Amino acid sequence: MADNLKSHYVIVGAGIAGISAVDAIREVDRDRDIIVINGENVEPYCRPLIVDVLRGEKSFDEIHLREPDWYKERNVTLITGDPASRLDIAGNTVELESGNTVTWEKLLIATGSVPSTPPIKGLDTVPSHTLYREDDIDALKAACKKGDKALLAGIGLIGLQAMTSLKELGVEITAVELMPKVLPLILDQKASEYAKRRLEEHGIEVIVGSGIAEFKPADGGDHPYAAVTDRGSEIGFDLLVMATGMRPELSLLDGTEIDIDRGIVVTPQMATSVPGIYAAGDVTVFDNWIEGHADLHAHWVNAFHQGRIAGVNMADGRTEQYRPMYLNSLSIFGLPIITFGSSRIDEPEDADVFIKENPGRPSFRRFVVKDGKLIAATLINDVQNAGVFQYLAREKVDIGDIASSLFEQDLAGMDFLYQHHEKVVSGENIDWPESMSLIKWFKKDHSHTRWGKKEAGEKSKK
Ligand SMILES: Cc1cc2nc3c(=O)[nH]c(=O)nc-3n(C[C@H](O)[C@H](O)[C@H](O)COP(=O)(O)OP(=O)(O)OC[C@H]3O[C@@H](n4cnc5c(N)ncnc54)[C@H](O)[C@@H]3O)c2cc1C
C-alpha cells in the first residue's frame, strides 16, 4: 500500500541547489521536517566531479555532496531512487513513481537539467552516450577501449570536459561543432582560436562550423559506425558522445500553472508564480543583469547560491535576493580560461573592445566596455585580477576614461584595480570570490570533514 507522507519542507532534486537549500533551511529552522526527493539511485554527488570519476582520478564515494550521516544528523529524510512523477498543486502534494505521496507546506523544485539531443537521422541506430549523471559514467567507461576512436558532437563546456577525460583514457577523438567556433556560448571567435589550438596540440581533431546530418553503420573501414557531416564528409567512429547542450528538466511541471519561459520563472527570492513553491538551480530562468533579458545559465555556483536563497526564504520569509553571476572558469589541458558577461558576442553593438594578446606565450585578454561600464571579459592564460574585473562589471563601476589604462595595467590602471581589489577582498557588496573558491576548493581538495566543519562553524562572511 502506498505511503502518504507529510513534511513542512519538500525538496525535489538532490543536486547542489537542493542540498544547499537544506543547509540554508537548517541554519534558521532546526525543527520542522524536511524531505528531499532524490530521483537518482545513488547518494547525492557533486556533478562537475563525475569527469574525475570517468578518468579514474576519484571514486564515486569521494564525490558525495554529503556523508550519509549528514542527513540523519539534521533530521532530513532523503528518499533515494524514487523520482517525483506528478505535482498536485491544489492538494500541495507530490506523487512519486512508487505511488507514495508527500504533502508539503513549502516546496522547492530543484530538478536541474537534462541533456538536449537534436533529432539527427540514424541517431537511434548507433550506440551513443551523454555525460551528465552518475550512470552515464559507468556506461561510458565500459564502452571506452584504449585506441578507440570517439566522435564528440558539440564542443561546449561539457563536451570539453568529456574530451579531456576521454583523451586521458587513451581514446582518439574527433570533435564536431555546429557553430563556427569552439565553446560558442562563452568565447568570441578570436578567443576560441586559442582554445581550438590547445585542443589540436593535444591531438584532438576539431571540426567547427559543421553539423552532423546522419549517423549510420560504416561501409567497411576501421570503425563500425560513421557520421556524415552536412558538408558531405564521413567520419568513422567506435564511440559516440553527444554533448549538444542541456535544457531544464521541466517534465514534472506538465499541466501545472507554474510560469515557464524555457525554465521556471523565479523572483530574485527564488519564488515561482505559485505561492509556497520555490525553484532553484539549472531548472530556473532569471534576469541576465548584463544583457537585460531572461536567461538560462547552467552553472554550479549559481545553483549553489540559488538553493541557499530559496532555503532562507522558505524558512523564514526573509527577502534575501539572488544576483546571478555569468562567470566561467575552466582549463583546457592546463590552459586557464575565465570569462564573464556577454563574452561570446563577436561584435558587441555600441561598445568598445580592448584586446591584448601574446600568441607566443600564449595569452589573450579581451574586455568589452559599454557606456563606461565593463560588460564582458575573457582572460586566457593571464587570469590575474579576474575577481576585480568581475566586481567592476557586477557593481557597474564607471571605468569611463580609465578603461584602456585599466586593461593595459599601467600605473593608473593598477592603482584603480588595487583600490577595488581591497573592496573585493573585504567582501564589500559582493560575495563571488568566496563562492567561486567553493567549487575550486571542492574540485581540488574534496574532504567531507572540512566541508562539514565549514558549514557548522564558519558561516559565510557577508
Ligand atoms: C560533466 C559536467 C561538468 C560540469 N562542470 C561544471 C563546472 O566546472 N563549473 C560549473 O559551474 N558547472 C559545471 N557543470 C554544471 C553543473 O553541474 C550544474 O550547473 C549544477 O549541477 C546544477 O545543479 P542543480 O542542483 O540545479 O541540478 P542538478 O545537478 O542537475 O541536480 C538535479 C537533480 O534532480 C534530479 N531530478 C530531476 N527530476 C527529478 C524528479 N522528478 N524527482 C526527483 N529528482 C529529480 C536529477 O536527477 C538530479 O539528480 C557541469 C556539469 C556536468 C554534467
The ligand as an SDF file (V2000), in Angstrom:
LIG
                    3D

 53 58  0  0  0  0  0  0  0  0999 V2000
   30.2650   16.8260  -16.7150 C   0  0  0  0  0  0  0  0  0  0  0  0
   29.8270   18.1370  -16.1370 C   0  0  0  0  0  0  0  0  0  0  0  0
   30.7690   19.0670  -15.7190 C   0  0  0  0  0  0  0  0  0  0  0  0
   30.3710   20.2930  -15.2120 C   0  0  0  0  0  0  0  0  0  0  0  0
   31.3320   21.1870  -14.8110 N   0  0  0  0  0  0  0  0  0  0  0  0
   30.9720   22.3850  -14.3050 C   0  0  0  0  0  0  0  0  0  0  0  0
   31.9570   23.3270  -13.8450 C   0  0  0  0  0  0  0  0  0  0  0  0
   33.1580   23.0820  -13.8950 O   0  0  0  0  0  0  0  0  0  0  0  0
   31.5110   24.5210  -13.3490 N   0  0  0  0  0  0  0  0  0  0  0  0
   30.1800   24.8230  -13.2670 C   0  0  0  0  0  0  0  0  0  0  0  0
   29.8200   25.9000  -12.8230 O   0  0  0  0  0  0  0  0  0  0  0  0
   29.2330   23.9420  -13.6740 N   0  0  0  0  0  0  0  0  0  0  0  0
   29.5940   22.7450  -14.1850 C   0  0  0  0  0  0  0  0  0  0  0  0
   28.6280   21.8510  -14.5990 N   0  0  0  0  0  0  0  0  0  0  0  0
   27.2050   22.2330  -14.4780 C   0  0  0  0  0  0  0  0  0  0  0  0
   26.7330   21.9820  -13.0400 C   0  0  0  0  0  0  0  0  0  0  0  0
   26.9850   20.6570  -12.7090 O   0  0  0  0  0  0  0  0  0  0  0  0
   25.2510   22.2990  -12.9240 C   0  0  0  0  0  0  0  0  0  0  0  0
   25.0660   23.6660  -13.2270 O   0  0  0  0  0  0  0  0  0  0  0  0
   24.7400   22.0260  -11.4920 C   0  0  0  0  0  0  0  0  0  0  0  0
   24.9470   20.6800  -11.1540 O   0  0  0  0  0  0  0  0  0  0  0  0
   23.2610   22.3590  -11.3740 C   0  0  0  0  0  0  0  0  0  0  0  0
   22.8010   21.9740  -10.1160 O   0  0  0  0  0  0  0  0  0  0  0  0
   21.2520   21.6890   -9.8570 P   0  0  0  0  0  0  0  0  0  0  0  0
   21.1690   21.2750   -8.4290 O   0  0  0  0  0  0  0  0  0  0  0  0
   20.4450   22.8110  -10.3430 O   0  0  0  0  0  0  0  0  0  0  0  0
   20.8890   20.4720  -10.8330 O   0  0  0  0  0  0  0  0  0  0  0  0
   21.4550   19.0120  -10.9790 P   0  0  0  0  0  0  0  0  0  0  0  0
   22.8830   18.9240  -10.5770 O   0  0  0  0  0  0  0  0  0  0  0  0
   21.1010   18.5960  -12.3660 O   0  0  0  0  0  0  0  0  0  0  0  0
   20.6030   18.1660   -9.9390 O   0  0  0  0  0  0  0  0  0  0  0  0
   19.2140   17.9650  -10.1190 C   0  0  0  0  0  0  0  0  0  0  0  0
   18.8460   16.6090   -9.5640 C   0  0  0  0  0  0  0  0  0  0  0  0
   17.4300   16.4770   -9.6150 O   0  0  0  0  0  0  0  0  0  0  0  0
   17.1180   15.1710  -10.0580 C   0  0  0  0  0  0  0  0  0  0  0  0
   15.7530   15.1330  -10.5760 N   0  0  0  0  0  0  0  0  0  0  0  0
   15.2830   15.5350  -11.7790 C   0  0  0  0  0  0  0  0  0  0  0  0
   13.9660   15.3020  -11.8790 N   0  0  0  0  0  0  0  0  0  0  0  0
   13.5830   14.7370  -10.7120 C   0  0  0  0  0  0  0  0  0  0  0  0
   12.3520   14.2670  -10.2220 C   0  0  0  0  0  0  0  0  0  0  0  0
   11.2140   14.3170  -10.9440 N   0  0  0  0  0  0  0  0  0  0  0  0
   12.3200   13.7300   -8.9710 N   0  0  0  0  0  0  0  0  0  0  0  0
   13.4460   13.6810   -8.2130 C   0  0  0  0  0  0  0  0  0  0  0  0
   14.6450   14.0970   -8.6380 N   0  0  0  0  0  0  0  0  0  0  0  0
   14.7200   14.6410   -9.8760 C   0  0  0  0  0  0  0  0  0  0  0  0
   18.1780   14.8920  -11.1040 C   0  0  0  0  0  0  0  0  0  0  0  0
   18.2820   13.5250  -11.3830 O   0  0  0  0  0  0  0  0  0  0  0  0
   19.4090   15.4450  -10.3770 C   0  0  0  0  0  0  0  0  0  0  0  0
   19.9460   14.4800   -9.5150 O   0  0  0  0  0  0  0  0  0  0  0  0
   28.9920   20.6020  -15.1000 C   0  0  0  0  0  0  0  0  0  0  0  0
   28.0340   19.6520  -15.4900 C   0  0  0  0  0  0  0  0  0  0  0  0
   28.4530   18.4340  -15.9990 C   0  0  0  0  0  0  0  0  0  0  0  0
   27.4140   17.4320  -16.4020 C   0  0  0  0  0  0  0  0  0  0  0  0
  1  2  1  0
  2  3  1  0
  2 52  2  0
  3  4  2  0
  4  5  1  0
  4 50  1  0
  5  6  2  0
  6  7  1  0
  6 13  1  0
  7  8  2  0
  7  9  1  0
  9 10  1  0
 10 11  2  0
 10 12  1  0
 12 13  2  0
 13 14  1  0
 14 15  1  0
 14 50  1  0
 15 16  1  0
 16 17  1  0
 16 18  1  0
 18 19  1  0
 18 20  1  0
 20 21  1  0
 20 22  1  0
 22 23  1  0
 23 24  1  0
 24 25  2  0
 24 26  1  0
 24 27  1  0
 27 28  1  0
 28 29  2  0
 28 30  1  0
 28 31  1  0
 31 32  1  0
 32 33  1  0
 33 34  1  0
 33 48  1  0
 34 35  1  0
 35 36  1  0
 35 46  1  0
 36 37  1  0
 36 45  1  0
 37 38  2  0
 38 39  1  0
 39 40  1  0
 39 45  2  0
 40 41  1  0
 40 42  2  0
 42 43  1  0
 43 44  2  0
 44 45  1  0
 46 47  1  0
 46 48  1  0
 48 49  1  0
 50 51  2  0
 51 52  1  0
 52 53  1  0
M  END
$$$$
